[in-house]
Amino acid sequence: MRIKIMVIVLLVVAVSTFAVKSTSVNVTTIFYDTDSTGAQLLLKSDDYNGSGQATYSPSTVSTYIFSDGRYFLRLYGQSLRTLFITPNNPINGSQPMKPPPGYYWQNVELAVACWDQNLNLVPFGNILTFSGNCEMIVDFGYNGTEYKIAMGPSGRLPAPGPATGLVTVTCNSVSSGQCMKWTITPNTTGSSNPPSVANLYRYTGSHQTPLALVGQYYQTFRIDVTNP
């Protein structure tokens, strides 16, 4: 009898765990090549269809909102689609000039997450107006070395470095109490952080080794994300 009771308890726990388990949601991403004024952006699309913007759909690349509410775009496992990354637009003349701008796909991962004032994660679906306290990272590979562009709250930077700009995530459409469409841009207002400034790091070995700061560079971007 004791064994039967234990088996039943284990089954109930397993079923309950499965029932509450959340899953990632596939989304569609649009990268624009210019901002609202027509100025060229530093982080932009591969202009796949020659229209000054490009759509990245989950049928071709990995683009999703993770189960905890963070947004990801990954170009792993393919070489057709790329992002145009400008890692070397320096904030001043003392910054190293590397690596060069270009179309990147190797080791490319972009992630965006938003935080409240206590650095608790705010899921994308819960942003019903906007959040200006968001971070963005862009990993990419160049000439055998992996790099990371990072901007966001100081408490969320992936390694020691000077303060960077913040990222704004704006909700454009709400359905059943959850946001379904977002726009991601640099936070250029309402923050004491240097606007549109990112830290560039390089991996000193594997992803388990520390990051080394390369310098600070400007980043501009305009990204739309839609569920589905």
C-alpha positions in Angstrom: 0.0 0.0 0.0 2.8 2.4 0.9 4.5 1.8 -2.5 1.2 2.4 -4.3 0.7 5.7 -2.5 4.2 6.8 -3.4 3.7 5.9 -7.1 0.5 7.9 -7.2 2.1 10.9 -5.6 5.0 10.8 -8.1 2.5 10.6 -11.0 0.6 13.6 -9.7 3.8 15.6 -9.3 4.9 14.7 -12.8 1.5 15.6 -14.3 1.4 18.9 -12.4 4.9 19.8 -13.6 4.0 19.0 -17.2 0.8 21.1 -16.9 2.5 24.3 -15.8 5.5 24.0 -18.1 5.6 27.0 -20.5 6.9 26.9 -24.0 8.6 29.3 -26.4 6.5 31.2 -29.0 7.6 31.6 -32.5 7.5 35.2 -33.8 8.2 37.1 -37.0 11.0 39.7 -37.0 11.5 42.7 -39.4 14.8 44.5 -39.5 14.7 48.0 -41.0 17.7 49.6 -42.8 16.7 53.2 -42.0 15.1 55.0 -39.0 11.9 57.0 -39.1 13.8 60.0 -40.6 15.4 57.9 -43.4 18.9 57.8 -41.8 20.8 54.6 -42.3 21.0 52.4 -39.3 24.1 50.6 -38.0 22.5 47.3 -37.2 20.2 46.4 -40.1 18.8 43.7 -42.4 20.4 41.7 -45.2 17.9 43.5 -47.5 16.9 40.0 -48.7 14.2 41.2 -51.1 15.8 44.6 -52.0 13.1 46.6 -50.2 15.2 48.4 -47.5 14.1 46.0 -44.9 13.8 42.2 -44.4 11.6 39.7 -42.7 13.0 36.9 -40.7 10.3 34.2 -40.2 10.5 31.1 -37.9 10.2 29.0 -41.0 13.7 30.0 -42.2 15.6 31.1 -39.0 15.1 30.7 -35.3 13.1 33.7 -34.1 11.1 33.4 -30.9 10.1 34.7 -27.5 11.5 32.3 -24.9 9.3 30.8 -22.2 10.5 33.4 -19.6 9.6 36.3 -21.9 12.9 37.2 -23.5 13.2 37.7 -27.3 15.7 35.9 -29.5 16.9 35.8 -33.1 19.4 33.1 -34.0 21.0 32.5 -37.4 22.7 29.3 -36.4 22.7 26.3 -38.7 22.4 28.2 -42.0 24.3 30.8 -44.1 21.6 32.2 -46.4 20.2 34.9 -44.1 22.5 37.4 -42.4 22.4 40.6 -40.4 24.4 43.7 -41.4 26.4 44.6 -38.2 28.5 47.7 -37.7 30.7 46.9 -34.7 33.3 49.7 -35.2 31.5 53.1 -35.2 33.5 54.5 -32.2 32.4 57.0 -29.6 35.8 58.7 -29.9 39.2 58.3 -31.5 40.7 56.2 -28.7 38.5 53.1 -29.5 40.1 50.2 -31.5 38.8 49.9 -35.1 37.8 46.3 -35.3 36.1 44.2 -36.6 34.7 45.7 -39.8 31.0 46.3 -40.8 29.5 43.7 -43.0 26.9 40.9 -43.4 27.4 38.4 -40.6 25.8 35.0 -40.0 28.4 32.9 -38.1 27.6 32.6 -34.4 25.0 35.4 -34.8 22.5 35.6 -31.9 20.5 38.7 -31.0 18.6 38.8 -27.7 16.5 41.5 -26.0 15.2 41.5 -22.4 13.4 44.1 -20.3 13.7 44.7 -16.5 11.9 46.7 -13.8 13.7 49.1 -11.5 14.8 46.2 -9.3 16.2 44.2 -12.3 13.4 41.7 -12.3 12.7 40.3 -15.7 9.6 41.8 -17.4 8.3 39.4 -20.1 7.6 40.8 -23.5 4.0 39.9 -23.3 3.6 42.0 -20.2 4.8 45.2 -21.8 1.5 46.8 -22.6 2.8 50.3 -23.3 6.6 50.5 -23.4 9.7 49.8 -21.3 12.9 51.9 -21.6 14.9 49.7 -19.3 15.8 46.9 -21.7 19.1 45.3 -22.8 20.2 43.9 -26.1 23.1 41.6 -26.9 24.4 40.7 -30.4 26.9 37.8 -30.7 28.8 37.3 -33.9 31.9 35.7 -35.2 34.7 37.3 -37.2 38.0 35.8 -38.4 37.9 33.0 -35.8 37.0 35.2 -32.9 33.6 35.6 -31.3 32.4 39.1 -30.2 29.4 40.4 -28.2 27.8 43.8 -28.5 25.9 44.7 -25.3 23.8 47.6 -24.2 21.5 47.8 -21.2 21.3 48.5 -17.5 24.7 48.4 -15.8 23.6 45.6 -13.5 22.8 43.5 -16.6 26.0 44.0 -18.6 27.7 40.6 -19.3 31.1 41.7 -18.1 32.7 44.7 -16.5 32.7 47.9 -18.6 31.5 51.5 -18.7 27.8 52.4 -18.8 26.0 51.9 -22.0 22.8 53.2 -23.6 19.5 51.5 -22.9 17.0 49.9 -25.2 13.3 50.7 -25.6 10.6 48.1 -26.3 7.3 49.6 -27.4 4.1 47.6 -27.5 2.0 48.2 -30.7 -0.9 45.8 -30.2 -2.6 44.2 -27.2 -4.8 41.1 -27.3 -6.4 39.4 -24.3 -4.2 41.4 -21.9 -1.0 40.4 -23.7 1.2 42.4 -26.1 1.4 40.8 -29.5 3.5 43.3 -31.5 6.6 45.3 -30.5 9.2 47.8 -31.8 12.7 47.7 -30.5 14.9 50.9 -30.7 17.6 52.6 -28.7 16.4 54.6 -25.7 17.2 58.2 -26.6 15.1 59.9 -24.0 14.4 59.8 -20.3 17.7 58.1 -19.3 21.0 59.3 -17.9 22.8 56.5 -19.8 24.7 57.6 -23.0 22.2 57.1 -25.8 22.9 54.6 -28.6 26.2 53.5 -27.0 27.1 49.9 -26.7 30.1 47.9 -25.3 31.9 45.6 -27.6 33.5 42.5 -25.9 35.4 39.6 -27.3 35.4 36.0 -26.0 38.8 35.1 -24.7 38.1 31.4 -25.2 34.9 29.4 -25.0 31.6 30.8 -23.8 32.5 29.8 -20.3 35.5 32.1 -20.2 35.5 35.8 -19.3 34.7 38.5 -21.8 37.4 41.1 -22.6 36.2 44.7 -23.3 37.3 46.0 -26.7 35.7 49.5 -26.6 32.5 51.5 -26.9 30.7 52.0 -30.2 27.4 53.5 -31.4 24.5 51.2 -32.3 21.3 52.2 -34.0 18.5 49.9 -35.0 14.7 49.5 -35.6 13.2 46.1 -35.2 9.6 44.9 -35.3 8.5 41.7 -33.7 5.1 40.1 -34.2 3.4 37.2 -32.6 2.9 35.1 -34.6 
